[in-house]
Amino acid sequence: MDQNLFNDICLRQLRLSGVHDGETVVVLTRGGERAEYADAFLWAAQQLGAAAFHMRLPPPASASGAWAVGDSGLGNIPRAVEALKGVDMVVDCTFLLFSKEQFAIQDAGVRILTAVEPPELLARLMPTTELRERVEIGAELLSKASTMRITSPGGTDVTYKLGMYPTMSEYGYTDTPGRWDHWPAAFVFTGGADDGVDGKIVLSPGDVLLPFNTYVQTPVEISIEEGFIRDIRGGAGTSGLDADLLSSYIESFDDPRGYGMSHVGWGLDERAHWHGLTQFPGGMGMELRSFYGNVMFSIGPNNELGGPNDTACHFDIPMRGNSLYLDDELIVDAGELTVPEMRPVGRR
């Protein structure tokens, strides 16, 4: 993307995020990654009258697994953390999520925006206030529920006991002190009780495995008891390749908490494409987490919600054509939202 166009969308983003005269914004990058993001956000912050600076961390020395979460790169740089706690907004181009350093920065009242997807995707899925309103309606419904049940034509039937953890919303910008969001994003989620997820999830062809950034090719049957996965196997009559890959990845972390059930919810952005991985293979799949009517469950850490599981092993799995019930009320009907206020205007 042309740098001037990138500057413009970053300016629009910071306006939505409430950046104004007298604030201080820092852009956080790592190694040689996303230097053009830093340039664009620094320019945008200055246009709004904010002071701005760029903090560049060294690249990671090593990595555990394809997408080990929780290592912010700030763990041995306490002075950097203190500096970040002293600003108004951090634009995170590294992915701090699940790290104790991010939680400390948020606790200091700093709002954080993660931006790591390709610029072309950021432009196409620019946040809007209308989408925020629909996401917040979904979050309100979810926050009042005591149970969630998910079913699918492929055989999924799983129940989450809710109420132990807060409901979270993502709509792609943040103008509230201490709040984190991710650009682009449009979904709501919460977590089941630590011992309160039971049933079976059957992944069907076309469901998405993130961080593999691949589509499921063969059915995968996942058995869950008291909040933990007890068995992963291929569907009858299949090669079981996807099940083997999922199992092998989790096993590689040598951490039984990697089998814990994490957050769960649904997507609301009608502009997001299910086929998005074929267009932007360099991203981390935010479009797939957000596409309209997907039901997404996650495996691994729940410390983002305040839970005790901080394993580095994490999966987000958006699924197509599923149905989702809150306290027996149908909310997602085979991929279509049933509540008119959560639908885009053209679908009401």
N, C-alpha and C positions, 0 to 999 in steps of 0.2 A: 504494500500500500504506500502511496505517496506520503511523505512525511507531513506535508501540509494537511492532508485529509486526516491523518492520524492525530495530528495536533487538534483538529477541530472536534473529533469525537471524544478525545480526552477532556477537552474543555466542556463539552456538553455533560460528560459524566461528572466532573467535579462540580458543576452547577447543581446537578441533581443531588449530589452529596453535601450540598450546603457550604462549600468552601467560600470564604469571604475575606474581606480586608481584615488584616490583623491576625489571621490564623497562621499556623506553621504546618506545612505538609512535607513529609519525607517520602521519597521513593526508594524502596529496598530492592536491590538486585543481588545476584550471586554470580561470581566469575564473569565470564564474557556474555552472559545471557541477557537478552532484552534491553540492550543499551538504548535502542530507539524508543522503548516504552518510557525509560527514564527521561529522555529528552522531551518527549511529548507531554508527559505529566508535569515536568518542571515548568515548561513554557505555559501550560494551561493554568497552573497555580498562580504564576506571576500575573497572568491576565486578570485574575480575580482579586488581585491585591494581597495575596498570601505570600509569606516568606516560604522558601522551598529549598531543600537540599537533597542530595543523592547519597545514600549509604550503600556501598558495594562490599559484599562479603566475599571471602575467597570461595572458590568452587569446592564441593565436597571431596574429601580425600578418598572416600569409598562409599559404596551403597550396598544395602542389604535387601536383596530381592529387587523386583522391577519397580516397586513403588512403596518403599518403606516410609511410613508417615511418622511425624512427631519429632524429627530431627530438624530444628530450625536453622542450624548453623550459628546460633547465638549462644549456645550453652556455655561456652568458655569465654564469652566476651560480655561480662556483666555491665561494663560501662556503655556498651552499645544498647543494651536493653534499657538502661536508665535514660539514655538519650531518646529512645523511641517512646518511652513513657512520658516524656516531657513535651511532646508535640500534640497537635489537634487531630491529625489524620495521617495514617500510614497507608501508602499504596504498595501493597505486597506483590512483587513480581517474582517471588521465590516459592510460595506455598508454605506458610507458617502453620497452617491448621493442624490441630491435635497436639501442638507443642505447648509446654508449660510457659515458654516465653511469650507466646501469643496471648495466653490467658492473663499473664501478668500485665501486658500492655493494655489489654481491654479493661482490666480491673482498674487501671489508672484513668479510665474515662476516654481513652483514645479510640476513635473509630477506625476500622481497618477495612480496606477494600482489596481483595485479591484479584489480580488481572494477569493471567498467564496464557490465555487462549490467543489464537492468531488474530491479528488486527481486523481482517476481513469479517471474521465471525463476530468480533466485538461490535463492528459497525452494523451488521445485519440484525443482531439481537440487542440493539441499544435499549436500555430500560425505559419504561414509561410509567407515569403516575397511574394510568388506568390499569396496567398490569399489576402494579403494587396493590391497588385496591382489591383486585380479585384474589391475589395471593393472601392478603390479610383476612379476607372473608374465609378462605379455606383454613387458615391458621386458627381463627376463632372457633370454627366448628370442631377442629381436631382437638383443641385445648379442653373442650367440654366433654369429650368422649371417655368412656371407661374401658371400652374394648374396640379392637379393630379385627375384622376378619377379611382375608383375601382368598378369592377363589379364581379358578381359571378352567377353560375347556380341557386343558392338558392334565388336570388332576390336582392342581394346587388347592389346599384347604388348610389354612394356618390361622391361628388366633393369637393376637397380642393383647396382654393385659396392660392397659394404659394408666397414666396418672402418677407414675413414679418420677417421670422426667418431664421437663418443660417442652412445650411446642416451639419449634423454630421456623422461621420463614426466610426465604431468600428471594429477592426480587431485583438484584443487580446493582444496587447502590446503597449508601449508608449515610444518613444525616443525623443520626442519634448517637450521643456520646456512649462509648463503650461497645458499640454494635459492630459486628463483622458481617460482611456480605461478599459475594463473588460475582464478578461480571464476566459472562452473562449467567443468569440463573433465574428460575421461576418455579419454585416448588415449596412445599411445606413438609415438615417431618417431625417426628418425636421418636422416643424409644420405648420398647416394651419393658416391663419389669424384669429385673435381672434373672428371675426364675419363671417368668410369665409368658414365654413364647413357646407354643406347642402346635405340632401338626406337620404337614408336608408341603414343600414347595417344589413344583415341577417346572424347570426351565424349558422353554420351547424354542424351536428354531426362530431366530430373529430377536430374541432377548439379547441383552448386551452385558458383556463381562468387562467391567472397568476395575483395574487398570490395564487389562489385556488390550483394551480398545479393539475388541473383536465381537462378532455376532455369534451367538450359540448356533451350532450346526446340528447337534444331536441332543435329544432330551436328556435332562439331568434331574434325578430325583434326590431331594435333600430332606432328610428326616430330622426333625427338631424336637427336643424334649427339654423342658425347664430352662429355656433360653440358650441352649447350646446345640450345635449340629452334632448329631450322633452317627449319621451315615450319609455318604455321598456316593451315588452309583448311577450308571448309565441306564436309560430307559430300556425296557425289554426289546430285544431284537436289534439293538444298536451296537456300534463299536465301543461306546463309552468314552470316546476321546475327550470330550469336553469335561466329563466328570473326572477323568484322570488328571487333566491339566489343572482343574480347580483344586483337587485334593493335593496334588504335588506341590502347588504353589503354597498352600497353607502350611503343609508339612515342612517346607523349607525354612520357615521361621522358628521351628522348634519351640513353639509357644502355644500351649493348649488354649490360651485365651483368644487365639486367632479363630477359633470355632464359635466364639460368642456371637450372638445376634446383636447388631447395632441399630442404627436408625431406620425408619420406615415412613413412607409418605407417598405423595403423588405430584406430578408435574402439571403446569398450567399454561405453558407458552405455545400458542397455536402457530407461531412463526418458526419454532424449532423443528428441525427435520429428524425423523427417526433414522434416515439414511445418512445423517450428518458425518459419520465416521468416514464415509467414502469421499467427502469433500475437504475435510480439515483433519487429515491424519496426524498433524503435528501437535494437536491440542491434547487436553486431558479429559475430553468427553463431557464438558458442561452442557452442550446442546442436547446430548442424550439423556442427561439427568432431568432436563427441563421440558422435553417434548410433551405436548398436550395429551393428558389422559394416561400417561405411563404410571405404573405403580412400581416404586423402587424400594427394595429392601437392601440392607447393608450388613456386612459381616465384619467383626473385629471391634475396634475401639468405640467406647461410648463416653469417653471423657469430655468430648465436645458438649455433651448434654449434662455434664456434672457427674457421670458415672465413674466407677473404679477401673474400668478396663482401658489401659493405655497401650495395648499391644501395637507393634509397628505394622502388623498384617491387616490390610483393609481392602474390602471389596465393596463397590456399589454396583447393583444389578438392576437396571431399569427393565421392566417387562411390558410387553404389548398385550392388549386385549384382555386384561385381567379385570376383575370386579372387586370393589373394596366397600366394606360396610363399616360404619361407625355406630356402635350400639344397635346393630341390626338395621340401620337405615342405609339404603344403597346410595353411595356417594359417587363412585366411579362404576359405570355400567359398561363392561367390555370395552374400556378405553374412552368412554364418553362421560363427561361430568354431568351429573343429574341436577345440580343446584344452579338455577339460571344465573345468579349473581356471580358465579365463578366462570361462566362461559364468556368468550368474547362476544361483542355486540352482535356479530353476524350469525351466531349460533344460538341466540336466545329465542 
